[in-house]
Amino acid sequence: MKAPGDLVAAGETIAVMEAMKTEFPLVSPAAGTVAALYVAERQSVMPGAPMLALIRT
């Protein structure tokens, strides 16, 4: 998973989620800088819950 301050490109994998022993890459919708993380590795997340904040550039 990316960390606050990391630059990301549109379409870049920013995290990988695992469900039912299957991994799913999560890609950035736009280029920008990661402003904040709202989850930690191995933390369960609910559908629709925010995972990170991205400042678009």
Secondary structure as GFF3:
##gff-version 3
##sequence-region A 1 57
A	DSSP	beta_strand	7	8	.	.	.	ID=ss1
A	DSSP	beta_strand	13	19	.	.	.	ID=ss2
A	DSSP	beta_strand	22	27	.	.	.	ID=ss3
A	DSSP	beta_strand	32	37	.	.	.	ID=ss4
A	DSSP	beta_strand	52	56	.	.	.	ID=ss5
###
